Amino acid sequence: MVTVWSKQAIAELKKAYEYILQDSPQNAAKVRDEIIEITIDLPKHPQKYPPDKYKAPNDGTWRVLKSTITG
């Protein structure tokens, strides 16, 4: 199994990277690299990151790596 990035996912990763880059180039690269590493690792350890329980219906193709809600 291999992780396939949609065009939208690639664009969102780039957008997040560019946003963080404004304040911290080092952290921007770190966050980007960690996200990419997790997606590479996901097929080897699918139980590590369970399917997104808030996406219904979810056949297991949608995963949440980390989510933060601030108010």
mmCIF file of the N, C-alpha and C atoms, coordinates in Angstrom:
data_MODEL
# 
_entry.id   MODEL 
# 
loop_
_atom_site.group_PDB 
_atom_site.id 
_atom_site.type_symbol 
_atom_site.label_atom_id 
_atom_site.label_alt_id 
_atom_site.label_comp_id 
_atom_site.label_asym_id 
_atom_site.label_entity_id 
_atom_site.label_seq_id 
_atom_site.pdbx_PDB_ins_code 
_atom_site.Cartn_x 
_atom_site.Cartn_y 
_atom_site.Cartn_z 
_atom_site.occupancy 
_atom_site.B_iso_or_equiv 
_atom_site.pdbx_formal_charge 
_atom_site.auth_seq_id 
_atom_site.auth_comp_id 
_atom_site.auth_asym_id 
_atom_site.auth_atom_id 
_atom_site.pdbx_PDB_model_num 
ATOM 1   N N  . MET A 1 1  ? 0.843   -1.172 0.000  1.00 0.00 ? 1  MET A N  1 
ATOM 2   C CA . MET A 1 1  ? 0.000   0.000  0.000  1.00 0.00 ? 1  MET A CA 1 
ATOM 3   C C  . MET A 1 1  ? 0.897   1.245  0.000  1.00 0.00 ? 1  MET A C  1 
ATOM 4   N N  . VAL A 1 2  ? 0.401   2.285  -0.632 1.00 0.00 ? 2  VAL A N  1 
ATOM 5   C CA . VAL A 1 2  ? 1.148   3.537  -0.703 1.00 0.00 ? 2  VAL A CA 1 
ATOM 6   C C  . VAL A 1 2  ? 0.181   4.700  -0.460 1.00 0.00 ? 2  VAL A C  1 
ATOM 7   N N  . THR A 1 3  ? 0.672   5.748  0.150  1.00 0.00 ? 3  THR A N  1 
ATOM 8   C CA . THR A 1 3  ? -0.142  6.936  0.382  1.00 0.00 ? 3  THR A CA 1 
ATOM 9   C C  . THR A 1 3  ? -0.124  7.797  -0.875 1.00 0.00 ? 3  THR A C  1 
ATOM 10  N N  . VAL A 1 4  ? -1.303  8.190  -1.329 1.00 0.00 ? 4  VAL A N  1 
ATOM 11  C CA . VAL A 1 4  ? -1.427  9.031  -2.521 1.00 0.00 ? 4  VAL A CA 1 
ATOM 12  C C  . VAL A 1 4  ? -1.934  10.401 -2.077 1.00 0.00 ? 4  VAL A C  1 
ATOM 13  N N  . TRP A 1 5  ? -1.187  11.428 -2.428 1.00 0.00 ? 5  TRP A N  1 
ATOM 14  C CA . TRP A 1 5  ? -1.567  12.795 -2.088 1.00 0.00 ? 5  TRP A CA 1 
ATOM 15  C C  . TRP A 1 5  ? -2.444  13.369 -3.201 1.00 0.00 ? 5  TRP A C  1 
ATOM 16  N N  . SER A 1 6  ? -3.577  13.948 -2.835 1.00 0.00 ? 6  SER A N  1 
ATOM 17  C CA . SER A 1 6  ? -4.406  14.639 -3.820 1.00 0.00 ? 6  SER A CA 1 
ATOM 18  C C  . SER A 1 6  ? -3.761  15.991 -4.130 1.00 0.00 ? 6  SER A C  1 
ATOM 19  N N  . LYS A 1 7  ? -4.179  16.597 -5.231 1.00 0.00 ? 7  LYS A N  1 
ATOM 20  C CA . LYS A 1 7  ? -3.668  17.930 -5.578 1.00 0.00 ? 7  LYS A CA 1 
ATOM 21  C C  . LYS A 1 7  ? -4.011  18.931 -4.482 1.00 0.00 ? 7  LYS A C  1 
ATOM 22  N N  . GLN A 1 8  ? -5.204  18.783 -3.908 1.00 0.00 ? 8  GLN A N  1 
ATOM 23  C CA . GLN A 1 8  ? -5.625  19.685 -2.836 1.00 0.00 ? 8  GLN A CA 1 
ATOM 24  C C  . GLN A 1 8  ? -4.746  19.505 -1.598 1.00 0.00 ? 8  GLN A C  1 
ATOM 25  N N  . ALA A 1 9  ? -4.417  18.265 -1.255 1.00 0.00 ? 9  ALA A N  1 
ATOM 26  C CA . ALA A 1 9  ? -3.567  18.009 -0.087 1.00 0.00 ? 9  ALA A CA 1 
ATOM 27  C C  . ALA A 1 9  ? -2.177  18.608 -0.284 1.00 0.00 ? 9  ALA A C  1 
ATOM 28  N N  . ILE A 1 10 ? -1.641  18.467 -1.475 1.00 0.00 ? 10 ILE A N  1 
ATOM 29  C CA . ILE A 1 10 ? -0.324  19.042 -1.781 1.00 0.00 ? 10 ILE A CA 1 
ATOM 30  C C  . ILE A 1 10 ? -0.377  20.565 -1.663 1.00 0.00 ? 10 ILE A C  1 
ATOM 31  N N  . ALA A 1 11 ? -1.440  21.153 -2.190 1.00 0.00 ? 11 ALA A N  1 
ATOM 32  C CA . ALA A 1 11 ? -1.595  22.612 -2.121 1.00 0.00 ? 11 ALA A CA 1 
ATOM 33  C C  . ALA A 1 11 ? -1.731  23.077 -0.673 1.00 0.00 ? 11 ALA A C  1 
ATOM 34  N N  . GLU A 1 12 ? -2.475  22.326 0.147  1.00 0.00 ? 12 GLU A N  1 
ATOM 35  C CA . GLU A 1 12 ? -2.646  22.695 1.555  1.00 0.00 ? 12 GLU A CA 1 
ATOM 36  C C  . GLU A 1 12 ? -1.335  22.575 2.321  1.00 0.00 ? 12 GLU A C  1 
ATOM 37  N N  . LEU A 1 13 ? -0.557  21.546 2.038  1.00 0.00 ? 13 LEU A N  1 
ATOM 38  C CA . LEU A 1 13 ? 0.745   21.398 2.691  1.00 0.00 ? 13 LEU A CA 1 
ATOM 39  C C  . LEU A 1 13 ? 1.655   22.565 2.313  1.00 0.00 ? 13 LEU A C  1 
ATOM 40  N N  . LYS A 1 14 ? 1.645   22.925 1.044  1.00 0.00 ? 14 LYS A N  1 
ATOM 41  C CA . LYS A 1 14 ? 2.467   24.051 0.586  1.00 0.00 ? 14 LYS A CA 1 
ATOM 42  C C  . LYS A 1 14 ? 2.019   25.353 1.249  1.00 0.00 ? 14 LYS A C  1 
ATOM 43  N N  . LYS A 1 15 ? 0.710   25.540 1.359  1.00 0.00 ? 15 LYS A N  1 
ATOM 44  C CA . LYS A 1 15 ? 0.168   26.741 1.983  1.00 0.00 ? 15 LYS A CA 1 
ATOM 45  C C  . LYS A 1 15 ? 0.569   26.815 3.466  1.00 0.00 ? 15 LYS A C  1 
ATOM 46  N N  . ALA A 1 16 ? 0.478   25.696 4.167  1.00 0.00 ? 16 ALA A N  1 
ATOM 47  C CA . ALA A 1 16 ? 0.875   25.664 5.580  1.00 0.00 ? 16 ALA A CA 1 
ATOM 48  C C  . ALA A 1 16 ? 2.365   25.948 5.723  1.00 0.00 ? 16 ALA A C  1 
ATOM 49  N N  . TYR A 1 17 ? 3.158   25.342 4.851  1.00 0.00 ? 17 TYR A N  1 
ATOM 50  C CA . TYR A 1 17 ? 4.614   25.560 4.871  1.00 0.00 ? 17 TYR A CA 1 
ATOM 51  C C  . TYR A 1 17 ? 4.929   27.040 4.670  1.00 0.00 ? 17 TYR A C  1 
ATOM 52  N N  . GLU A 1 18 ? 4.318   27.657 3.683  1.00 0.00 ? 18 GLU A N  1 
ATOM 53  C CA . GLU A 1 18 ? 4.587   29.066 3.391  1.00 0.00 ? 18 GLU A CA 1 
ATOM 54  C C  . GLU A 1 18 ? 4.133   29.982 4.527  1.00 0.00 ? 18 GLU A C  1 
ATOM 55  N N  . TYR A 1 19 ? 3.039   29.612 5.191  1.00 0.00 ? 19 TYR A N  1 
ATOM 56  C CA . TYR A 1 19 ? 2.546   30.405 6.321  1.00 0.00 ? 19 TYR A CA 1 
ATOM 57  C C  . TYR A 1 19 ? 3.543   30.351 7.482  1.00 0.00 ? 19 TYR A C  1 
ATOM 58  N N  . ILE A 1 20 ? 3.993   29.154 7.836  1.00 0.00 ? 20 ILE A N  1 
ATOM 59  C CA . ILE A 1 20 ? 4.951   28.995 8.934  1.00 0.00 ? 20 ILE A CA 1 
ATOM 60  C C  . ILE A 1 20 ? 6.292   29.619 8.565  1.00 0.00 ? 20 ILE A C  1 
ATOM 61  N N  . LEU A 1 21 ? 6.654   29.536 7.306  1.00 0.00 ? 21 LEU A N  1 
ATOM 62  C CA . LEU A 1 21 ? 7.925   30.067 6.809  1.00 0.00 ? 21 LEU A CA 1 
ATOM 63  C C  . LEU A 1 21 ? 8.087   31.557 7.101  1.00 0.00 ? 21 LEU A C  1 
ATOM 64  N N  . GLN A 1 22 ? 6.986   32.287 7.125  1.00 0.00 ? 22 GLN A N  1 
ATOM 65  C CA . GLN A 1 22 ? 7.045   33.729 7.384  1.00 0.00 ? 22 GLN A CA 1 
ATOM 66  C C  . GLN A 1 22 ? 7.685   34.040 8.734  1.00 0.00 ? 22 GLN A C  1 
ATOM 67  N N  . ASP A 1 23 ? 7.422   33.187 9.726  1.00 0.00 ? 23 ASP A N  1 
ATOM 68  C CA . ASP A 1 23 ? 7.953   33.412 11.072 1.00 0.00 ? 23 ASP A CA 1 
ATOM 69  C C  . ASP A 1 23 ? 9.161   32.549 11.402 1.00 0.00 ? 23 ASP A C  1 
ATOM 70  N N  . SER A 1 24 ? 9.221   31.358 10.810 1.00 0.00 ? 24 SER A N  1 
ATOM 71  C CA . SER A 1 24 ? 10.281  30.431 11.205 1.00 0.00 ? 24 SER A CA 1 
ATOM 72  C C  . SER A 1 24 ? 10.612  29.448 10.087 1.00 0.00 ? 24 SER A C  1 
ATOM 73  N N  . PRO A 1 25 ? 11.605  29.757 9.272  1.00 0.00 ? 25 PRO A N  1 
ATOM 74  C CA . PRO A 1 25 ? 11.995  28.834 8.205  1.00 0.00 ? 25 PRO A CA 1 
ATOM 75  C C  . PRO A 1 25 ? 12.361  27.441 8.730  1.00 0.00 ? 25 PRO A C  1 
ATOM 76  N N  . GLN A 1 26 ? 13.019  27.403 9.879  1.00 0.00 ? 26 GLN A N  1 
ATOM 77  C CA . GLN A 1 26 ? 13.419  26.116 10.447 1.00 0.00 ? 26 GLN A CA 1 
ATOM 78  C C  . GLN A 1 26 ? 12.193  25.285 10.832 1.00 0.00 ? 26 GLN A C  1 
ATOM 79  N N  . ASN A 1 27 ? 11.217  25.910 11.482 1.00 0.00 ? 27 ASN A N  1 
ATOM 80  C CA . ASN A 1 27 ? 10.014  25.178 11.870 1.00 0.00 ? 27 ASN A CA 1 
ATOM 81  C C  . ASN A 1 27 ? 9.162   24.812 10.666 1.00 0.00 ? 27 ASN A C  1 
ATOM 82  N N  . ALA A 1 28 ? 9.152   25.653 9.656  1.00 0.00 ? 28 ALA A N  1 
ATOM 83  C CA . ALA A 1 28 ? 8.385   25.341 8.448  1.00 0.00 ? 28 ALA A CA 1 
ATOM 84  C C  . ALA A 1 28 ? 8.894   24.051 7.819  1.00 0.00 ? 28 ALA A C  1 
ATOM 85  N N  . ALA A 1 29 ? 10.194  23.929 7.707  1.00 0.00 ? 29 ALA A N  1 
ATOM 86  C CA . ALA A 1 29 ? 10.783  22.715 7.135  1.00 0.00 ? 29 ALA A CA 1 
ATOM 87  C C  . ALA A 1 29 ? 10.528  21.512 8.032  1.00 0.00 ? 29 ALA A C  1 
ATOM 88  N N  . LYS A 1 30 ? 10.612  21.720 9.340  1.00 0.00 ? 30 LYS A N  1 
ATOM 89  C CA . LYS A 1 30 ? 10.390  20.621 10.293 1.00 0.00 ? 30 LYS A CA 1 
ATOM 90  C C  . LYS A 1 30 ? 8.960   20.092 10.197 1.00 0.00 ? 30 LYS A C  1 
ATOM 91  N N  . VAL A 1 31 ? 7.986   20.990 10.194 1.00 0.00 ? 31 VAL A N  1 
ATOM 92  C CA . VAL A 1 31 ? 6.582   20.581 10.113 1.00 0.00 ? 31 VAL A CA 1 
ATOM 93  C C  . VAL A 1 31 ? 6.315   19.863 8.792  1.00 0.00 ? 31 VAL A C  1 
ATOM 94  N N  . ARG A 1 32 ? 6.775   20.449 7.701  1.00 0.00 ? 32 ARG A N  1 
ATOM 95  C CA . ARG A 1 32 ? 6.587   19.827 6.385  1.00 0.00 ? 32 ARG A CA 1 
ATOM 96  C C  . ARG A 1 32 ? 7.192   18.431 6.349  1.00 0.00 ? 32 ARG A C  1 
ATOM 97  N N  . ASP A 1 33 ? 8.422   18.316 6.813  1.00 0.00 ? 33 ASP A N  1 
ATOM 98  C CA . ASP A 1 33 ? 9.114   17.027 6.775  1.00 0.00 ? 33 ASP A CA 1 
ATOM 99  C C  . ASP A 1 33 ? 8.439   15.989 7.662  1.00 0.00 ? 33 ASP A C  1 
ATOM 100 N N  . GLU A 1 34 ? 7.938   16.407 8.837  1.00 0.00 ? 34 GLU A N  1 
ATOM 101 C CA . GLU A 1 34 ? 7.245   15.470 9.729  1.00 0.00 ? 34 GLU A CA 1 
ATOM 102 C C  . GLU A 1 34 ? 5.952   14.966 9.100  1.00 0.00 ? 34 GLU A C  1 
ATOM 103 N N  . ILE A 1 35 ? 5.210   15.856 8.458  1.00 0.00 ? 35 ILE A N  1 
ATOM 104 C CA . ILE A 1 35 ? 3.963   15.441 7.801  1.00 0.00 ? 35 ILE A CA 1 
ATOM 105 C C  . ILE A 1 35 ? 4.266   14.453 6.685  1.00 0.00 ? 35 ILE A C  1 
ATOM 106 N N  . ILE A 1 36 ? 5.257   14.745 5.890  1.00 0.00 ? 36 ILE A N  1 
ATOM 107 C CA . ILE A 1 36 ? 5.622   13.839 4.794  1.00 0.00 ? 36 ILE A CA 1 
ATOM 108 C C  . ILE A 1 36 ? 6.083   12.495 5.343  1.00 0.00 ? 36 ILE A C  1 
ATOM 109 N N  . GLU A 1 37 ? 6.888   12.513 6.393  1.00 0.00 ? 37 GLU A N  1 
ATOM 110 C CA . GLU A 1 37 ? 7.385   11.267 6.994  1.00 0.00 ? 37 GLU A CA 1 
ATOM 111 C C  . GLU A 1 37 ? 6.235   10.415 7.535  1.00 0.00 ? 37 GLU A C  1 
ATOM 112 N N  . ILE A 1 38 ? 5.261   11.060 8.169  1.00 0.00 ? 38 ILE A N  1 
ATOM 113 C CA . ILE A 1 38 ? 4.108   10.329 8.695  1.00 0.00 ? 38 ILE A CA 1 
ATOM 114 C C  . ILE A 1 38 ? 3.332   9.673  7.559  1.00 0.00 ? 38 ILE A C  1 
ATOM 115 N N  . THR A 1 39 ? 3.142   10.390 6.459  1.00 0.00 ? 39 THR A N  1 
ATOM 116 C CA . THR A 1 39 ? 2.380   9.804  5.352  1.00 0.00 ? 39 THR A CA 1 
ATOM 117 C C  . THR A 1 39 ? 3.138   8.669  4.677  1.00 0.00 ? 39 THR A C  1 
ATOM 118 N N  . ILE A 1 40 ? 4.457   8.730  4.698  1.00 0.00 ? 40 ILE A N  1 
ATOM 119 C CA . ILE A 1 40 ? 5.252   7.620  4.159  1.00 0.00 ? 40 ILE A CA 1 
ATOM 120 C C  . ILE A 1 40 ? 5.130   6.405  5.076  1.00 0.00 ? 40 ILE A C  1 
ATOM 121 N N  . ASP A 1 41 ? 5.097   6.657  6.382  1.00 0.00 ? 41 ASP A N  1 
ATOM 122 C CA . ASP A 1 41 ? 5.055   5.596  7.386  1.00 0.00 ? 41 ASP A CA 1 
ATOM 123 C C  . ASP A 1 41 ? 3.664   4.973  7.532  1.00 0.00 ? 41 ASP A C  1 
ATOM 124 N N  . LEU A 1 42 ? 2.622   5.701  7.185  1.00 0.00 ? 42 LEU A N  1 
ATOM 125 C CA . LEU A 1 42 ? 1.242   5.251  7.394  1.00 0.00 ? 42 LEU A CA 1 
ATOM 126 C C  . LEU A 1 42 ? 0.933   3.867  6.832  1.00 0.00 ? 42 LEU A C  1 
ATOM 127 N N  . PRO A 1 43 ? 1.302   3.545  5.601  1.00 0.00 ? 43 PRO A N  1 
ATOM 128 C CA . PRO A 1 43 ? 0.977   2.207  5.088  1.00 0.00 ? 43 PRO A CA 1 
ATOM 129 C C  . PRO A 1 43 ? 1.630   1.070  5.884  1.00 0.00 ? 43 PRO A C  1 
ATOM 130 N N  . LYS A 1 44 ? 2.761   1.341  6.505  1.00 0.00 ? 44 LYS A N  1 
ATOM 131 C CA . LYS A 1 44 ? 3.443   0.310  7.293  1.00 0.00 ? 44 LYS A CA 1 
ATOM 132 C C  . LYS A 1 44 ? 2.779   0.098  8.647  1.00 0.00 ? 44 LYS A C  1 
ATOM 133 N N  . HIS A 1 45 ? 2.140   1.142  9.182  1.00 0.00 ? 45 HIS A N  1 
ATOM 134 C CA . HIS A 1 45 ? 1.532   1.096  10.513 1.00 0.00 ? 45 HIS A CA 1 
ATOM 135 C C  . HIS A 1 45 ? 0.152   1.768  10.487 1.00 0.00 ? 45 HIS A C  1 
ATOM 136 N N  . PRO A 1 46 ? -0.823  1.205  9.780  1.00 0.00 ? 46 PRO A N  1 
ATOM 137 C CA . PRO A 1 46 ? -2.122  1.876  9.638  1.00 0.00 ? 46 PRO A CA 1 
ATOM 138 C C  . PRO A 1 46 ? -2.879  2.041  10.955 1.00 0.00 ? 46 PRO A C  1 
ATOM 139 N N  . GLN A 1 47 ? -2.614  1.190  11.943 1.00 0.00 ? 47 GLN A N  1 
ATOM 140 C CA . GLN A 1 47 ? -3.320  1.301  13.216 1.00 0.00 ? 47 GLN A CA 1 
ATOM 141 C C  . GLN A 1 47 ? -2.822  2.481  14.050 1.00 0.00 ? 47 GLN A C  1 
ATOM 142 N N  . LYS A 1 48 ? -1.646  2.984  13.708 1.00 0.00 ? 48 LYS A N  1 
ATOM 143 C CA . LYS A 1 48 ? -1.057  4.099  14.447 1.00 0.00 ? 48 LYS A CA 1 
ATOM 144 C C  . LYS A 1 48 ? -1.894  5.370  14.300 1.00 0.00 ? 48 LYS A C  1 
ATOM 145 N N  . TYR A 1 49 ? -2.494  5.548  13.139 1.00 0.00 ? 49 TYR A N  1 
ATOM 146 C CA . TYR A 1 49 ? -3.325  6.715  12.861 1.00 0.00 ? 49 TYR A CA 1 
ATOM 147 C C  . TYR A 1 49 ? -4.691  6.224  12.406 1.00 0.00 ? 49 TYR A C  1 
ATOM 148 N N  . PRO A 1 50 ? -5.668  6.136  13.327 1.00 0.00 ? 50 PRO A N  1 
ATOM 149 C CA . PRO A 1 50 ? -6.978  5.589  12.970 1.00 0.00 ? 50 PRO A CA 1 
ATOM 150 C C  . PRO A 1 50 ? -7.723  6.487  11.981 1.00 0.00 ? 50 PRO A C  1 
ATOM 151 N N  . PRO A 1 51 ? -8.708  5.911  11.276 1.00 0.00 ? 51 PRO A N  1 
ATOM 152 C CA . PRO A 1 51 ? -9.517  6.710  10.349 1.00 0.00 ? 51 PRO A CA 1 
ATOM 153 C C  . PRO A 1 51 ? -10.184 7.877  11.075 1.00 0.00 ? 51 PRO A C  1 
ATOM 154 N N  . ASP A 1 52 ? -10.421 8.945  10.352 1.00 0.00 ? 52 ASP A N  1 
ATOM 155 C CA . ASP A 1 52 ? -11.073 10.135 10.895 1.00 0.00 ? 52 ASP A CA 1 
ATOM 156 C C  . ASP A 1 52 ? -12.494 9.784  11.299 1.00 0.00 ? 52 ASP A C  1 
ATOM 157 N N  . LYS A 1 53 ? -12.793 9.806  12.608 1.00 0.00 ? 53 LYS A N  1 
ATOM 158 C CA . LYS A 1 53 ? -14.122 9.414  13.083 1.00 0.00 ? 53 LYS A CA 1 
ATOM 159 C C  . LYS A 1 53 ? -15.176 10.484 12.814 1.00 0.00 ? 53 LYS A C  1 
ATOM 160 N N  . TYR A 1 54 ? -14.762 11.695 12.467 1.00 0.00 ? 54 TYR A N  1 
ATOM 161 C CA . TYR A 1 54 ? -15.715 12.773 12.210 1.00 0.00 ? 54 TYR A CA 1 
ATOM 162 C C  . TYR A 1 54 ? -16.105 12.892 10.739 1.00 0.00 ? 54 TYR A C  1 
ATOM 163 N N  . LYS A 1 55 ? -15.455 12.144 9.873  1.00 0.00 ? 55 LYS A N  1 
ATOM 164 C CA . LYS A 1 55 ? -15.816 12.144 8.448  1.00 0.00 ? 55 LYS A CA 1 
ATOM 165 C C  . LYS A 1 55 ? -16.736 10.968 8.206  1.00 0.00 ? 55 LYS A C  1 
ATOM 166 N N  . ALA A 1 56 ? -17.975 11.248 7.897  1.00 0.00 ? 56 ALA A N  1 
ATOM 167 C CA . ALA A 1 56 ? -18.938 10.166 7.671  1.00 0.00 ? 56 ALA A CA 1 
ATOM 168 C C  . ALA A 1 56 ? -19.496 10.291 6.266  1.00 0.00 ? 56 ALA A C  1 
ATOM 169 N N  . PRO A 1 57 ? -19.616 9.225  5.534  1.00 0.00 ? 57 PRO A N  1 
ATOM 170 C CA . PRO A 1 57 ? -19.053 7.912  5.830  1.00 0.00 ? 57 PRO A CA 1 
ATOM 171 C C  . PRO A 1 57 ? -17.556 7.907  5.534  1.00 0.00 ? 57 PRO A C  1 
ATOM 172 N N  . ASN A 1 58 ? -16.833 7.091  6.255  1.00 0.00 ? 58 ASN A N  1 
ATOM 173 C CA . ASN A 1 58 ? -15.380 7.011  6.064  1.00 0.00 ? 58 ASN A CA 1 
ATOM 174 C C  . ASN A 1 58 ? -14.994 5.555  5.857  1.00 0.00 ? 58 ASN A C  1 
ATOM 175 N N  . ASP A 1 59 ? -14.492 5.257  4.690  1.00 0.00 ? 59 ASP A N  1 
ATOM 176 C CA . ASP A 1 59 ? -14.084 3.885  4.372  1.00 0.00 ? 59 ASP A CA 1 
ATOM 177 C C  . ASP A 1 59 ? -12.661 3.592  4.828  1.00 0.00 ? 59 ASP A C  1 
ATOM 178 N N  . GLY A 1 60 ? -12.073 4.509  5.579  1.00 0.00 ? 60 GLY A N  1 
ATOM 179 C CA . GLY A 1 60 ? -10.717 4.308  6.075  1.00 0.00 ? 60 GLY A CA 1 
ATOM 180 C C  . GLY A 1 60 ? -9.662  5.047  5.279  1.00 0.00 ? 60 GLY A C  1 
ATOM 181 N N  . THR A 1 61 ? -10.072 5.733  4.213  1.00 0.00 ? 61 THR A N  1 
ATOM 182 C CA . THR A 1 61 ? -9.091  6.445  3.397  1.00 0.00 ? 61 THR A CA 1 
ATOM 183 C C  . THR A 1 61 ? -8.773  7.829  3.949  1.00 0.00 ? 61 THR A C  1 
ATOM 184 N N  . TRP A 1 62 ? -9.587  8.329  4.851  1.00 0.00 ? 62 TRP A N  1 
ATOM 185 C CA . TRP A 1 62 ? -9.347  9.647  5.447  1.00 0.00 ? 62 TRP A CA 1 
ATOM 186 C C  . TRP A 1 62 ? -8.754  9.463  6.827  1.00 0.00 ? 62 TRP A C  1 
ATOM 187 N N  . ARG A 1 63 ? -7.624  10.107 7.081  1.00 0.00 ? 63 ARG A N  1 
ATOM 188 C CA . ARG A 1 63 ? -6.955  10.022 8.379  1.00 0.00 ? 63 ARG A CA 1 
ATOM 189 C C  . ARG A 1 63 ? -6.735  11.427 8.925  1.00 0.00 ? 63 ARG A C  1 
ATOM 190 N N  . VAL A 1 64 ? -6.755  11.543 10.229 1.00 0.00 ? 64 VAL A N  1 
ATOM 191 C CA . VAL A 1 64 ? -6.389  12.788 10.883 1.00 0.00 ? 64 VAL A CA 1 
ATOM 192 C C  . VAL A 1 64 ? -5.088  12.539 11.608 1.00 0.00 ? 64 VAL A C  1 
ATOM 193 N N  . LEU A 1 65 ? -4.062  13.295 11.256 1.00 0.00 ? 65 LEU A N  1 
ATOM 194 C CA . LEU A 1 65 ? -2.764  13.115 11.895 1.00 0.00 ? 65 LEU A CA 1 
ATOM 195 C C  . LEU A 1 65 ? -2.698  13.907 13.184 1.00 0.00 ? 65 LEU A C  1 
ATOM 196 N N  . LYS A 1 66 ? -3.245  15.104 13.172 1.00 0.00 ? 66 LYS A N  1 
ATOM 197 C CA . LYS A 1 66 ? -3.285  15.936 14.359 1.00 0.00 ? 66 LYS A CA 1 
ATOM 198 C C  . LYS A 1 66 ? -4.276  17.050 14.085 1.00 0.00 ? 66 LYS A C  1 
ATOM 199 N N  . SER A 1 67 ? -5.086  17.360 15.064 1.00 0.00 ? 67 SER A N  1 
ATOM 200 C CA . SER A 1 67 ? -6.092  18.385 14.875 1.00 0.00 ? 67 SER A CA 1 
ATOM 201 C C  . SER A 1 67 ? -6.126  19.289 16.098 1.00 0.00 ? 67 SER A C  1 
ATOM 202 N N  . THR A 1 68 ? -6.218  20.581 15.879 1.00 0.00 ? 68 THR A N  1 
ATOM 203 C CA . THR A 1 68 ? -6.297  21.533 16.972 1.00 0.00 ? 68 THR A CA 1 
ATOM 204 C C  . THR A 1 68 ? -7.401  22.526 16.665 1.00 0.00 ? 68 THR A C  1 
ATOM 205 N N  . ILE A 1 69 ? -8.259  22.744 17.647 1.00 0.00 ? 69 ILE A N  1 
ATOM 206 C CA . ILE A 1 69 ? -9.314  23.743 17.504 1.00 0.00 ? 69 ILE A CA 1 
ATOM 207 C C  . ILE A 1 69 ? -9.060  24.804 18.557 1.00 0.00 ? 69 ILE A C  1 
ATOM 208 N N  . THR A 1 70 ? -8.949  26.051 18.117 1.00 0.00 ? 70 THR A N  1 
ATOM 209 C CA . THR A 1 70 ? -8.737  27.146 19.059 1.00 0.00 ? 70 THR A CA 1 
ATOM 210 C C  . THR A 1 70 ? -9.910  28.097 18.976 1.00 0.00 ? 70 THR A C  1 
ATOM 211 N N  . GLY A 1 71 ? -10.182 28.771 20.046 1.00 0.00 ? 71 GLY A N  1 
ATOM 212 C CA . GLY A 1 71 ? -11.352 29.619 20.053 1.00 0.00 ? 71 GLY A CA 1 
ATOM 213 C C  . GLY A 1 71 ? -11.101 30.998 20.378 1.00 0.00 ? 71 GLY A C  1 
# 
